[in-house]
Amino acid sequence: MSTTLKEIARYCRGENTFGALLLCGEWGSGKTHLLEKDLPAELGVGYILLRISLFGEESLDEIRKKIRREYLEHFLMILREESANPVSGSAETATAPSANDWVYRIGEESPWMSMYLQDPYEYIQPEPVMAGRRVILIFDDLERTNLSQVEILGCINEYCENLHIKTIIVANEEKIENRNSSEAGSSADRKREFLNYSEMKEKLIEQTVRLHVDETAVIDSILKQYRTSLKGYKDFLQNTRQELYALLASCEVHNIRSLRSGLQDFERIFEFCREEQMPETDIRPVFTSFVLFTILSKNGRISRSKLYGYGLNKLQQKYPEFYQDRCLPLCLKDSITSGNWDDDILRPQIHHMKEAFQGMSRPENRLRSLSFAEIDDSVLAEGWSTYLHMAEEGVLAPDEYIVLIRNLILAREYEGFCWPETPDMRKIKKGLEISLAQANDAQSAPEFRAEPLTEKELSACTEAEQTIYQKILTYMEGGEYRRRADRNQLLAACRSHDEKAIRACRHSVLSGLDEELIQAVIDHFDSLENNQRRITFADLIAKIVSASKRELPDSAEDLLEGLPQLTAILREKATEADQDGQPMKAVTLRHFLHLL
């Protein structure tokens, strides 16, 4: 980052102004911080930096007013400083007054000044030098304006070429190209828009500087400035800085804002881990997995499949040094992506994670997640027999049977290789049935982390392996897994009171309405105002119940077991609303009852 800073400072100090400087970089990479903090310190007192944000701007006139407002505020600030200490005025200020110097002469108390301040934009024009200091205009967020970038560059050109003011433009050019392509109606429009931007850029831009993140400097700066009252957390961050250096360097996204967010959000997880007395060696992989997932999620690189959860993102394959699926339970991933944190759910998950970590060092447990090429001879010799027994007894999670099948397929590619003990596929099939039954009875749906078998792998399966795999696939696709996952999604959405999250549950299918879910539905319904939102929510729940009945004809009676409890609560609340003189609330409650 120091090289970038030197290039920008060199442009600002240059005697001639032939064009603007374009500073490019990814979102969140620290461009604004460099210009607001580092550049003023580098240039010193002889410069005035006026930052103009283009974010969301829809009018060139408003942009011009912003420029004049910034210019005026700095001018009046200098005026007050020099009025308080007239000796401090430089000789250059006295002999070379500004074009707006009449403002300086009449003073702030003048009636002319009062009139001037009511509409200053008619009276002031930015100039290259203010009170002996060079003016630098900084236009930030070029790609985030609602105007055409060509129009914006034309406006900026007025100040740079015509008024000879040093000008810096800050942009993520990749986003500009994507936006121009998406907004253009045809290929000809896209080509014309690209040419117009390129032509205007060639006319206006004197120098382009690309910000390359210095991972070490950035992280050291973040950790130095980080504030926390949580005992031990800042020391933990300092101890993990080497991992953070490597993680940021390896990550496809260099967004400093997202990194800071990850460090801040992990505080609560660190606190829970310390309460569980989890050793730091176990906390570290949780930390790196959490931070990496946060950075990618906040930059749109994480997707959630209805069937496979987050497994299709293949983060463990892409970032084996920093990410482990076992270190991020499903509820923690959902919290990161949604921003909804429920400590009552997270605390017990950290406890379960601690217990799992304590057993994961055993060879048989390591075999549950290792791919064929990653297995050491010692692990295979010591753990294989116990591992097979676990598979036969249903101890493995449903998707861990996919890992077993994939390893059996891969092993057959190596002539002469033999497992220490041949798997009995009939027993393993029975073990899978036990595992699926346990998953159905669990309080939360299992997350499928294993990648689905490819067509090539399926063709290499034995008949027994295909049968086992198809059982897992059937369970995932529209079976109990989906229904339990939908139930958990609806439960979390109701607890969050997030309208967007609740709308996302419109295609949910449930196995039943248990007490916890009923209470969450009632609580959210009570939290709504007595208007269209309350009615809409009732419609949503009714549609979910109706769809669940259609898809589960054999289990309809089980589903109906939860309905009497829900309807009884609604009737009671409707009666209470009548007694409390809230007739409209009673109406919406009876509307809810009618839909069910």
VENDA-V230780 format. One record per pair of residues at least 6 apart in sequence whose ideal C-beta (glycine too) atoms are under 8 Angstrom apart, sorted by sequence separation. I is the first residue (numbers start at 1). J is the second residue. D is the distance in whole Angstrom. If there is no record, write none. Layout:
BEGIN
i j d
I J D
I J D
END
This chain:
BEGIN
i j d
25 31 5
43 49 8
57 63 6
82 88 6
98 104 7
106 112 5
107 113 7
128 134 7
129 135 7
143 149 7
159 165 5
160 166 8
184 190 4
228 234 6
248 254 6
296 302 5
304 310 6
305 311 7
334 340 8
335 341 5
359 365 5
360 366 7
390 396 6
411 417 5
439 445 7
475 481 5
476 482 7
528 534 4
552 558 8
577 583 7
40 47 7
81 88 7
82 89 5
97 104 7
106 113 6
116 123 5
128 135 6
142 149 6
145 152 6
160 167 4
237 244 8
303 310 8
305 312 5
316 323 6
335 342 7
439 446 5
510 517 8
549 556 5
552 559 6
23 31 6
127 135 7
159 167 6
184 192 8
226 234 6
302 310 7
315 323 5
316 324 6
367 375 7
396 404 7
411 419 7
453 461 7
458 466 7
461 469 7
493 501 4
494 502 7
513 521 8
577 585 4
578 586 5
40 49 6
54 63 7
57 66 8
126 135 7
181 190 5
184 193 5
273 282 8
293 302 7
303 312 7
316 325 5
370 379 7
492 501 7
493 502 5
525 534 7
528 537 6
577 586 4
11 21 5
39 49 7
103 113 7
142 152 6
180 190 7
183 193 8
273 283 5
303 313 7
315 325 8
391 401 7
549 559 6
23 34 8
52 63 7
82 93 8
126 137 7
156 167 6
223 234 8
226 237 6
248 259 7
302 313 6
331 342 8
335 346 7
458 469 7
493 504 7
548 559 6
575 586 8
23 35 7
301 313 8
367 379 7
490 502 8
493 505 5
525 537 6
574 586 5
577 589 6
8 21 6
36 49 8
53 66 8
103 116 7
139 152 8
156 169 7
180 193 5
270 283 7
273 286 7
366 379 5
367 380 8
391 404 6
524 537 7
525 538 7
35 49 7
52 66 5
180 194 6
223 237 5
311 325 8
331 345 5
332 346 7
545 559 8
8 23 7
36 51 7
52 67 6
223 238 6
244 259 8
331 346 7
363 378 7
408 423 7
489 504 7
490 505 5
574 589 4
35 51 7
153 169 8
363 379 4
367 383 5
453 469 6
489 505 6
573 589 5
574 590 5
50 67 7
139 156 6
177 194 7
180 197 7
269 286 7
270 287 8
296 313 8
332 349 7
363 380 8
366 383 7
367 384 7
52 70 6
223 241 6
269 287 8
331 349 6
364 382 8
365 383 8
490 508 5
545 563 7
571 589 8
4 23 8
32 51 8
51 70 7
137 156 8
296 315 7
363 382 4
364 383 4
368 387 7
404 423 8
486 505 7
489 508 7
570 589 5
574 593 7
50 70 4
103 123 8
310 330 8
329 349 5
363 383 3
364 384 8
367 387 4
490 510 7
521 541 6
50 71 6
103 124 7
176 197 7
220 241 7
266 287 6
269 290 6
309 330 6
362 383 7
452 473 8
487 508 8
137 159 6
219 241 6
293 315 7
364 386 4
368 390 8
486 508 4
502 524 7
570 592 6
571 593 7
75 98 8
100 123 8
137 160 8
292 315 7
310 333 5
329 352 8
363 386 8
364 387 4
486 509 6
487 510 5
494 517 8
570 593 5
50 74 7
79 103 8
83 107 8
100 124 5
266 290 5
309 333 8
329 353 7
363 387 8
404 428 7
486 510 6
487 511 7
75 100 7
79 104 6
83 108 8
100 125 7
219 244 5
265 290 8
266 291 7
491 516 7
495 520 5
8 34 8
48 74 5
99 125 7
219 245 6
237 263 7
327 353 7
364 390 6
483 509 5
491 517 5
494 520 4
567 593 6
570 596 8
8 35 8
12 39 8
100 127 7
142 169 6
149 176 6
292 319 6
326 353 8
401 428 7
482 509 7
483 510 6
484 511 7
487 514 8
490 517 7
494 521 6
497 524 6
75 103 7
80 108 8
99 127 5
137 165 5
139 167 7
142 170 7
143 171 5
262 290 6
263 291 7
368 396 6
448 476 6
483 511 5
495 523 8
1 30 7
5 34 6
75 104 8
79 108 7
98 127 6
136 165 8
137 166 7
138 167 8
139 168 7
141 170 7
142 171 4
143 172 5
215 244 8
216 245 6
219 248 7
262 291 4
265 294 6
368 397 8
491 520 5
494 523 7
495 524 8
567 596 6
4 34 7
9 39 7
13 43 7
135 165 6
136 166 5
137 167 5
138 168 5
139 169 5
140 170 5
141 171 8
143 173 8
215 245 5
218 248 7
292 322 5
293 323 7
326 356 7
401 431 8
487 517 6
490 520 8
494 524 4
497 527 6
566 596 7
8 39 6
12 43 6
98 129 7
135 166 7
136 167 8
137 168 7
139 170 7
144 175 8
149 180 7
292 323 5
369 400 7
401 432 5
478 509 8
480 511 7
490 521 8
76 108 7
98 130 6
134 166 7
136 168 7
138 170 7
143 175 4
259 291 7
262 294 4
368 400 5
371 403 7
375 407 8
391 423 7
392 424 7
513 545 8
1 34 7
5 38 5
9 42 5
96 129 7
98 131 7
126 159 7
143 176 5
215 248 4
261 294 6
262 295 6
289 322 7
304 337 7
370 403 8
388 421 6
448 481 8
563 596 6
5 39 7
9 43 6
142 176 7
215 249 5
222 256 7
233 267 6
236 270 6
288 322 4
289 323 5
326 360 7
369 403 6
372 406 7
398 432 7
401 435 7
499 533 7
506 540 6
510 544 6
12 47 6
128 163 7
213 248 7
259 294 8
288 323 7
289 324 6
293 328 6
302 337 6
368 403 7
371 406 7
372 407 4
384 419 7
385 420 7
388 423 6
392 427 4
396 431 7
429 464 7
436 471 7
446 481 7
502 537 7
505 540 7
509 544 7
510 545 7
6 42 8
96 132 7
127 163 7
128 164 5
143 179 6
169 205 7
258 294 6
259 295 6
289 325 8
371 407 7
384 420 5
385 421 5
388 424 8
391 427 8
392 428 6
394 430 8
395 431 8
432 468 6
436 472 8
439 475 8
445 481 6
508 544 5
1 38 8
5 42 6
126 163 7
128 165 5
222 259 7
226 263 7
230 267 5
233 270 5
258 295 4
261 298 6
290 327 8
373 410 8
384 421 6
391 428 5
394 431 4
398 435 5
425 462 7
503 540 8
506 543 7
511 548 8
93 131 5
125 163 8
127 165 7
128 166 7
218 256 6
222 260 6
232 270 8
233 271 8
289 327 4
290 328 6
372 410 4
392 430 7
393 431 6
394 432 7
397 435 7
398 436 6
426 464 7
429 467 7
433 471 8
502 540 7
506 544 8
509 547 6
510 548 5
93 132 5
126 165 6
228 267 6
285 324 5
289 328 5
297 336 5
371 410 8
372 411 6
380 419 8
381 420 6
392 431 5
394 433 7
396 435 6
425 464 4
429 468 5
432 471 6
436 475 5
445 484 4
505 544 7
508 547 8
509 548 5
92 132 4
219 259 8
230 270 7
255 295 6
258 298 4
293 333 6
297 337 5
380 420 6
388 428 8
391 431 5
394 434 3
395 435 8
425 465 7
428 468 7
432 472 7
440 480 5
444 484 7
445 485 4
507 547 8
508 548 8
90 131 8
213 254 5
218 259 8
222 263 7
230 271 6
239 280 7
243 284 7
247 288 6
251 292 6
257 298 8
258 299 6
286 327 4
390 431 8
393 434 7
394 435 4
398 439 6
439 480 7
511 552 7
89 131 8
90 132 5
232 274 7
253 295 5
285 327 5
286 328 7
290 332 7
294 336 5
397 439 7
429 471 8
439 481 7
442 484 8
445 487 8
509 551 5
150 193 8
157 200 8
161 204 7
213 256 7
253 296 6
255 298 7
293 336 6
326 369 7
394 437 8
425 468 7
445 488 6
509 552 7
512 555 8
153 197 8
160 204 6
236 280 7
240 284 6
243 287 8
244 288 8
247 291 7
251 295 6
252 296 8
255 299 6
325 369 8
394 438 6
406 450 8
436 480 8
440 484 7
444 488 6
511 555 6
518 562 6
522 566 8
148 193 8
243 288 5
247 292 6
251 296 7
439 484 8
517 562 8
521 566 7
150 196 5
154 200 7
157 203 7
253 299 5
290 336 7
512 558 6
513 559 7
150 197 6
153 200 4
157 204 5
236 283 7
240 287 6
244 291 7
399 446 7
403 450 5
406 453 7
511 558 7
512 559 5
518 565 6
522 569 6
526 573 8
72 120 5
149 197 5
153 201 7
156 204 7
240 288 8
253 301 6
398 446 6
399 447 8
402 450 4
405 453 7
409 457 5
412 460 7
511 559 7
513 561 8
514 562 6
518 566 5
522 570 8
75 124 8
82 131 7
252 301 7
397 446 5
399 448 4
402 451 8
510 559 7
512 561 7
513 562 3
150 200 5
398 448 7
399 449 6
400 450 7
402 452 7
512 562 5
513 563 6
515 565 7
538 588 7
542 592 8
69 120 8
149 200 8
153 204 5
236 287 8
399 450 4
402 453 7
406 457 6
409 460 5
518 569 7
522 573 8
541 592 8
545 596 6
68 120 7
69 121 8
72 124 6
78 130 7
409 461 6
513 565 7
530 582 8
68 121 5
71 124 6
78 131 5
513 566 6
535 588 6
538 591 6
542 595 4
490 544 7
530 584 5
534 588 5
538 592 4
541 595 8
542 596 6
71 126 5
75 130 6
78 133 8
530 585 5
541 596 8
65 121 5
68 124 5
74 130 7
75 131 8
405 461 7
409 465 7
535 591 6
539 595 7
64 121 7
68 125 8
408 465 7
538 595 6
68 126 7
530 588 6
67 126 6
71 130 7
405 465 5
269 332 7
405 468 6
71 135 7
405 469 6
483 548 8
286 353 7
401 468 6
402 469 7
525 592 7
251 319 8
401 469 8
250 319 7
483 552 8
67 137 7
402 472 6
250 321 7
265 336 7
272 343 8
401 472 6
250 322 7
275 347 8
278 350 8
282 354 7
268 341 7
399 472 7
478 551 8
272 346 6
276 350 6
398 472 5
246 321 7
247 322 5
268 343 7
272 347 6
275 350 8
276 351 6
278 353 8
282 357 5
50 126 8
246 322 7
265 341 8
278 354 5
269 346 7
273 350 6
398 475 6
268 346 7
272 350 4
276 354 5
398 476 8
243 322 7
278 357 7
269 350 7
273 354 8
48 130 6
398 481 8
48 133 5
50 135 6
52 137 7
54 139 6
55 140 8
46 132 8
47 133 6
48 134 7
50 136 7
52 138 7
54 140 6
55 141 4
46 133 6
47 134 5
48 135 5
49 136 5
50 137 5
51 138 4
52 139 5
53 140 5
54 141 5
58 145 8
60 147 7
45 133 7
46 134 6
47 135 8
48 136 7
50 138 7
52 140 7
53 141 6
54 142 6
56 144 7
57 145 5
58 146 5
59 147 8
311 399 8
47 136 6
49 138 6
51 140 6
55 144 5
56 145 7
57 146 6
58 147 6
63 152 7
54 144 7
55 145 7
56 146 6
57 147 6
54 145 4
60 151 6
64 155 7
60 152 8
63 155 6
67 159 7
43 136 8
54 147 8
57 152 8
60 155 5
54 152 6
35 138 6
35 140 8
32 140 6
31 140 8
17 128 7
331 444 7
330 444 7
333 447 8
330 445 8
330 447 4
329 447 8
12 134 7
12 136 6
325 449 4
35 168 7
316 449 8
317 451 8
35 170 7
20 156 7
311 447 7
310 447 7
311 448 5
314 451 7
32 170 7
309 447 5
311 449 5
31 170 5
309 448 6
310 449 8
311 450 7
312 451 7
20 160 5
308 448 5
309 449 7
311 451 6
19 160 6
307 448 7
19 161 7
17 160 7
308 452 7
23 168 6
27 172 6
21 167 7
22 168 8
23 169 7
26 172 6
17 164 5
20 167 4
21 168 5
22 169 5
23 170 5
24 171 6
25 172 7
17 165 7
20 168 7
21 169 7
23 171 7
24 172 7
26 174 8
27 175 7
17 166 6
20 169 5
22 171 7
24 173 5
17 167 8
342 492 8
14 166 8
340 492 7
342 495 6
12 166 6
338 492 8
11 166 7
340 495 8
12 168 8
340 496 4
11 168 8
334 492 7
338 496 7
340 498 6
8 168 7
338 498 7
331 492 8
340 501 7
338 501 6
308 476 7
307 476 5
307 477 6
307 481 8
307 482 7
306 482 7
309 485 8
34 211 7
22 201 7
306 485 8
31 211 6
30 211 7
29 211 6
22 205 5
30 213 7
19 203 8
20 204 5
21 205 7
24 208 6
29 213 5
19 204 6
20 205 6
21 206 6
22 207 7
24 209 7
25 210 7
19 205 6
20 206 6
21 207 5
22 208 5
23 209 5
24 210 5
25 211 3
19 206 3
21 208 8
22 209 7
23 210 8
24 211 7
25 212 8
18 206 5
19 207 8
21 209 6
23 211 6
25 213 8
30 218 6
11 206 8
11 207 6
7 207 7
8 209 6
7 209 5
4 209 6
4 210 8
4 211 5
4 212 7
1 211 7
1 212 8
1 213 7
2 214 7
1 214 4
2 217 8
1 217 6
1 218 7
33 256 7
29 254 5
28 254 8
29 255 7
30 256 5
26 253 7
28 255 3
29 256 6
26 254 5
27 255 6
28 256 5
26 255 6
28 257 4
27 257 8
28 258 6
28 259 8
28 299 8
27 299 7
END
